[in-house]
Amino acid sequence: MLRVLVIGVVAVVVLLGLLWAAQRRLIYLPDARPVPPAASVLPGARDVTLVTSDGLRLGAWHLPGGSRGITVLVAGGNAGNRLHRAPLAAALAREGFAVLLMDYRGYGGNPGSPDEEGLARDVLAARESLSGPVVYFGESLGAGPVTALARSRPPLALLLRSPFTSLADAGRHNYPFLPVGPLLRDRFPVAEHLASVCVPTAVVYGSRDTIVPPAMSRAVASAAAGPVDLVEVRDAGHNDRALLDGPELIAAVVRLAGTR
C-alpha cells in the first residue's frame, strides 16, 4: 500500500509540474503565420511596426482617417491573429473610426512568446504609436492588458467584449478538476483593474457563452468605477460572428464615442 501511495504522489507531482511548464500553451493559441499586406485585406489600411519596451518589433495594421477623429485600438483574444479581426475593423471604419489592429508577440508572424508581462508591453507600444482620442477594445483575453493599460494611460472609453473577472476564475470554470489558482503564472485580474478605471465602459457578452460565462462578464461590469453600458447579445456564443462585428457590438462602440 505504501508503494502504491508513493507512486500516486509522484505521478501527481509530475502531472502538476507538466501543467506548470506547459500552461501557456493552453492559454495562448496564436495563429503565428505571417499575414498578407494590410491594404490587400482592408482598402486604405497600411502596415505599421510597433516597437516594444523590450525591443521587439511587432507588425500591426492601421486603418487611418475616420470622420470621428477617434481611433479604436483592438487587442484580440487568445487565438488567431489580426487577419481574423479584419471584419471588425471594416465595420468600425464604416462608422467613422480609425482602427489599429495589433498582434501580440508570437501572433501573426511576430517574434517572441506571449505572457502577461509581454502583452502589457505590446498594448503599451500600440498606444504610444497613436495620437488623439483612443477607445481601447479588449476581446476576451485582450480585456486583461487593456484594463491594466487603462489604469496608467486612461483612454477616451473602454469596450470589453466577453471579459472574465480574472484568468484564474476563467480557468476554474473551464478546468474545474485542476488546482488552477496555485498553478497559474499569468493572472490578468480584469475586475480588479477596472475598479480603478473611471472612464466610460461598455461590456458586451453573449448569452450562450460557455467559455466565459455571462455571469462573469456581468461581474466585470459591476466592478467598473465609471459609467457602464452592459450589452447582452442574445443567443451568441463566445466565438460567434455576432461578437466579432455584429450590430449590437458596433453600436456599443458608437455610443461610447458619444460620451465625450
N, C-alpha and C positions, 0 to 999 in steps of 0.2 A: 504493500500500500504506500509506503514511504517513497519507493522508487517511482510509482505512478504519479504521486503528488509532485515530486521534484521535476519529472518530465513535463507535467502540465504547467508548472510555474515557469519553467524555461521556455516552453512554447509560447506562453502568453507574453513573456518579456520580449522574445524575438519578434512576435507579431507587432507589439506596440512600438518596438524600435523601427521596424519597417514602415509602419504608418507615420512615425515621426519624420523619417527620412524622405518618404515619398509623398507626403500630404499635398505639397504644392502642385503635384501632377494631377491631383483630384480637384484642386481649387481652380487652377488656371488651365484653360483649354484653348490655347491660341491657335488660330489658323496662321501659321508662320510663313506661308507662301508670299512672295512679293506680289504687290497689287499692280494693276495697269496704271498708266498715266491718268491723273485726275480728270483732265479735260475730255478723255475718251469715255468717261463714265458720267460726268456731270458737266455739261456745257458751261464754259466760263470759269470753271474751277482751275486751280493751279496747285502744283506740288510744292510743299514747303518743308523745310527742315527745322526741327526743334532741337535745341542743344540743352541737355540736362545739366544740373549742377555737378554730376559726377562724370561729365564728359561724353555721354552718349549722344549720337546724332540720330534722331527719330524722324521717320517720314510721316507726313500728315497731308491732308487735303484742305485747302482753304477756298471757300466759295465767297468771293467778296461782294461788295455792293449792298443792296437792300435798301428799301425806302425808309425803313425804321431807324437806321443808324445804330442798330443793336446787333451784336454777334452772339450766336449760341455756340458755346464750347461743349462739344459732345464727348463724354467719357463713356466708353462702351462697357458692356458686361464682361463676363469671364471667358466668353467664347467668340470665335470669328475674328474679323478684322474690319477696317473701315469700309471695305468694299461692300460688306453686308449691310452697312448703315447708310448707303447712298440714297435709298428711297426716303429716309428721314431727312437728309439734307435737302433733297429736292422739294419735299413738302414744306419745309421751313422757308426755303427760298421763295416759294410761291406766295408766302405770307409776308414777304418783305424783310426777312432776316438774312444777314451774312452768317456763314456757318464755318466752324473749324471742326473737321472730323479728325481726331487724333488717334493714334495707335500707341499702346503701351510698349515698353521694351519686350522683345520676344514675339510681338504680334506684327503681321503684315510685312514681313521682311526686315523688321527692326532688330538691331543687336540686343544682347542682354537677356536676362531671365527675370520674369515678373516675381515680385514680392511686395508687401505692403509699403515698405520704405521706397522701393523703386517707383511704384505707381504714384506715390506722393511727389516724387521728383518730376515725374513725367507730366502730371497735370499742372504743376507749377511752371514748367517750361512752356507748356501750351498757353497758360495765362499770360506769361511775360512776353509772348510773341504778339499779343493783341493790345490795341488801344481802344479807348472809348468804352461805353457801357457793355457789359457782358452778362449773359444768362448762363449759369452752369447747368448742364443737363447730365445727370448721372443715371445710367441704366443699370439697374440691379447691383452687381458688384461695384460698378462705377459710382454709386452713391457714396461709397466709402471714401475714396480720395477727394471727391469734390466737396463733401461736407467738411472734411479736415481742412481743405484749402480755404473754404468759406470763413473759417474762424480767423485766419490771418489776412486773407485777401477777399473781403466781402464782395460778392457780385451784386449786380442790379437785382437779381432774383435767382431762385434756385428751383429746378424741377428734378424730382426724384421719381424714377419710373421703377416700380416693383422693388422698393428698398427693403432690406432687412434691418432689424434693430441692431444686430451685431453679427459678425460672421459665426461666432460661437453659437448664437441662437439658431441661425440658419443651419449650421452643421448638426446641432442636436435634433432638429426637425427631420433632416434627410438621412442621418445616420444614428438613430436612437439607441443602437446597440453598442456604440463606441463611446469611450470617455473623451468626448470632443474637447471640452473645456481645458483640461490639463494638457492635452496633446497639441493644441492649436498654436502655431507660431505666428500667424497673421491674424489680427483681431478685428479691424475695421469697425469700431464702435460708432455706428452711424447715429443712433439716437442720442448718445452721449454728446457727440459733436454738435448735433442740431440744437441741443438745449441751450447752446450759447451763440447761436446764429440768429440774428434778428431781422433778416431780410425776408421779403415775401417769398413764400414757398408753396409749390404745388406737389402733391403726392398722388401719383397716378398708378393704379394697380388693377389687375384682372380678378374678377370674382371667382374664377375657376383656376387660379394659380395654385399648383400643387408643389412648386419648388420653394417659393416664398409665400407662405400662407397670407391671405388677405388681412387677417388679424394682426400679423406682424407689420405689414405696411401701415395699417391704421395706427398702430402703436408708435411708429416713427412720426406720423403726423401729429400725434398727441404730445410728443416731446418737443416740438418746434417752439422756439422762443418768439418767433414772429408770426404774422398772419399766415394762415394755411388755407389752401384750396384743395379739398380732398375729392378725388375723382375716381369712382369705381367704373371700370369698363365691364359691362355685364357679359357673362359667358366667355370671357377671354382668359386663356391660359398664359403661362409665363412667356412662351416663345411665339405666341400668335401674332399675325400681321397687324391686328388692331393695336398692339402695343409697340409696334415699330414706327408706323406712320399713319395710324388711324386718326379719324377726325376729332375724336374726343381728346386724344393726346396733343395734337397740334393746337386745338382750341385752348387747352390749358396753358401752352406757351404764349399764345396771343394774349390771354388775359393777364399773364404775368407782365408782359411788356407794357400793358396799360396801367400798371401800378406805379409808374414813375411819378 
